[in-house]
Amino acid sequence: MVLNVESLIAEAGSESIKLETQALVTATGAERLDSFPWEEI
């Protein structure tokens, strides 16, 4: 199964940004399918 996890970052009266990550979930665990370095932010 592939899951898409989305987060919406916004403040009232301002612009917003949507962050998204995809993951492949199997019986042996999960694997991220995106390549964005979230840990470095």
Distance bins in CASP14 RR format, pairs under 12 A and 6 or more apart:
PFRMAT RR
TARGET T0000
AUTHOR 0000-0000-0000
RMODE 2
METHOD distances of the structure
MODEL  1
1 22 0 0 0 0 0 1 0 0 0 0 0
1 23 0 0 0 0 1 0 0 0 0 0 0
1 24 1 0 0 1 0 0 0 0 0 0 0
1 25 1 0 1 0 0 0 0 0 0 0 0
1 26 1 0 0 1 0 0 0 0 0 0 0
1 27 0 0 0 0 0 1 0 0 0 0 0
1 29 0 0 0 0 0 1 0 0 0 0 0
1 30 0 0 0 0 1 0 0 0 0 0 0
1 31 0 0 0 0 0 1 0 0 0 0 0
1 33 0 0 0 0 0 1 0 0 0 0 0
2 21 0 0 0 0 0 1 0 0 0 0 0
2 22 1 0 0 1 0 0 0 0 0 0 0
2 23 1 0 0 1 0 0 0 0 0 0 0
2 24 1 0 1 0 0 0 0 0 0 0 0
2 25 1 0 0 1 0 0 0 0 0 0 0
2 26 0 0 0 0 0 1 0 0 0 0 0
2 30 0 0 0 0 0 1 0 0 0 0 0
2 31 0 0 0 0 0 1 0 0 0 0 0
2 32 0 0 0 0 0 1 0 0 0 0 0
2 33 1 0 0 1 0 0 0 0 0 0 0
2 34 0 0 0 0 0 1 0 0 0 0 0
3 20 0 0 0 0 0 1 0 0 0 0 0
3 21 0 0 0 0 1 0 0 0 0 0 0
3 22 1 0 0 1 0 0 0 0 0 0 0
3 23 1 0 1 0 0 0 0 0 0 0 0
3 24 0 0 0 0 1 0 0 0 0 0 0
3 25 1 0 0 1 0 0 0 0 0 0 0
3 26 0 0 0 0 0 1 0 0 0 0 0
3 29 0 0 0 0 0 1 0 0 0 0 0
3 30 0 0 0 0 1 0 0 0 0 0 0
3 31 0 0 0 0 0 1 0 0 0 0 0
3 32 0 0 0 0 0 1 0 0 0 0 0
3 33 0 0 0 0 1 0 0 0 0 0 0
3 34 0 0 0 0 0 1 0 0 0 0 0
4 18 0 0 0 0 0 1 0 0 0 0 0
4 19 0 0 0 0 0 1 0 0 0 0 0
4 20 1 0 0 1 0 0 0 0 0 0 0
4 21 1 0 0 1 0 0 0 0 0 0 0
4 22 1 0 1 0 0 0 0 0 0 0 0
4 23 0 0 0 0 1 0 0 0 0 0 0
4 24 0 0 0 0 0 1 0 0 0 0 0
4 25 0 0 0 0 0 1 0 0 0 0 0
4 32 0 0 0 0 0 1 0 0 0 0 0
4 33 0 0 0 0 1 0 0 0 0 0 0
4 34 0 0 0 0 1 0 0 0 0 0 0
5 18 0 0 0 0 0 1 0 0 0 0 0
5 19 0 0 0 0 1 0 0 0 0 0 0
5 20 1 0 0 1 0 0 0 0 0 0 0
5 21 1 0 1 0 0 0 0 0 0 0 0
5 22 1 0 0 1 0 0 0 0 0 0 0
5 23 1 0 0 1 0 0 0 0 0 0 0
5 25 0 0 0 0 0 1 0 0 0 0 0
5 30 0 0 0 0 0 1 0 0 0 0 0
5 32 0 0 0 0 1 0 0 0 0 0 0
5 33 0 0 0 0 0 1 0 0 0 0 0
5 34 0 0 0 0 1 0 0 0 0 0 0
5 38 0 0 0 0 0 1 0 0 0 0 0
6 16 0 0 0 0 0 1 0 0 0 0 0
6 17 0 0 0 0 0 1 0 0 0 0 0
6 18 1 0 1 0 0 0 0 0 0 0 0
6 19 1 0 0 1 0 0 0 0 0 0 0
6 20 1 0 1 0 0 0 0 0 0 0 0
6 21 0 0 0 0 1 0 0 0 0 0 0
6 22 0 0 0 0 1 0 0 0 0 0 0
6 34 0 0 0 0 0 1 0 0 0 0 0
7 16 0 0 0 0 0 1 0 0 0 0 0
7 17 0 0 0 0 1 0 0 0 0 0 0
7 18 1 0 0 1 0 0 0 0 0 0 0
7 19 1 0 1 0 0 0 0 0 0 0 0
7 20 1 0 0 1 0 0 0 0 0 0 0
7 21 0 0 0 0 1 0 0 0 0 0 0
7 38 0 0 0 0 0 1 0 0 0 0 0
8 15 0 0 0 0 0 1 0 0 0 0 0
8 16 1 0 1 0 0 0 0 0 0 0 0
8 17 1 0 0 1 0 0 0 0 0 0 0
8 18 1 0 1 0 0 0 0 0 0 0 0
8 19 0 0 0 0 1 0 0 0 0 0 0
8 20 0 0 0 0 1 0 0 0 0 0 0
9 15 0 0 0 0 1 0 0 0 0 0 0
9 16 1 0 0 1 0 0 0 0 0 0 0
9 17 1 0 1 0 0 0 0 0 0 0 0
9 18 1 0 0 1 0 0 0 0 0 0 0
9 19 1 0 0 1 0 0 0 0 0 0 0
9 20 0 0 0 0 0 1 0 0 0 0 0
9 41 0 0 0 0 0 1 0 0 0 0 0
10 16 1 1 0 0 0 0 0 0 0 0 0
10 17 1 0 0 1 0 0 0 0 0 0 0
10 18 0 0 0 0 1 0 0 0 0 0 0
10 19 0 0 0 0 0 1 0 0 0 0 0
11 17 0 0 0 0 0 1 0 0 0 0 0
19 34 0 0 0 0 0 1 0 0 0 0 0
19 36 0 0 0 0 1 0 0 0 0 0 0
19 38 0 0 0 0 1 0 0 0 0 0 0
19 41 0 0 0 0 1 0 0 0 0 0 0
20 32 0 0 0 0 0 1 0 0 0 0 0
20 33 0 0 0 0 0 1 0 0 0 0 0
20 34 1 0 0 1 0 0 0 0 0 0 0
20 36 0 0 0 0 1 0 0 0 0 0 0
20 38 0 0 0 0 0 1 0 0 0 0 0
21 30 0 0 0 0 0 1 0 0 0 0 0
21 31 0 0 0 0 0 1 0 0 0 0 0
21 32 1 0 0 1 0 0 0 0 0 0 0
21 33 0 0 0 0 1 0 0 0 0 0 0
21 34 1 0 1 0 0 0 0 0 0 0 0
21 35 0 0 0 0 0 1 0 0 0 0 0
21 36 1 0 0 1 0 0 0 0 0 0 0
21 37 0 0 0 0 0 1 0 0 0 0 0
21 38 1 0 0 1 0 0 0 0 0 0 0
21 39 0 0 0 0 0 1 0 0 0 0 0
22 30 0 0 0 0 0 1 0 0 0 0 0
22 31 0 0 0 0 1 0 0 0 0 0 0
22 32 1 0 0 1 0 0 0 0 0 0 0
22 33 1 0 1 0 0 0 0 0 0 0 0
22 34 1 0 1 0 0 0 0 0 0 0 0
22 35 0 0 0 0 0 1 0 0 0 0 0
22 36 0 0 0 0 0 1 0 0 0 0 0
23 29 0 0 0 0 1 0 0 0 0 0 0
23 30 1 0 1 0 0 0 0 0 0 0 0
23 31 1 0 0 1 0 0 0 0 0 0 0
23 32 1 0 1 0 0 0 0 0 0 0 0
23 33 1 0 0 1 0 0 0 0 0 0 0
23 34 0 0 0 0 1 0 0 0 0 0 0
24 30 1 0 0 1 0 0 0 0 0 0 0
24 31 1 0 1 0 0 0 0 0 0 0 0
24 32 0 0 0 0 1 0 0 0 0 0 0
24 33 1 0 1 0 0 0 0 0 0 0 0
24 34 0 0 0 0 0 1 0 0 0 0 0
25 31 0 0 0 0 1 0 0 0 0 0 0
25 32 0 0 0 0 0 1 0 0 0 0 0
25 33 0 0 0 0 0 1 0 0 0 0 0
32 38 0 0 0 0 1 0 0 0 0 0 0
32 39 0 0 0 0 0 1 0 0 0 0 0
END
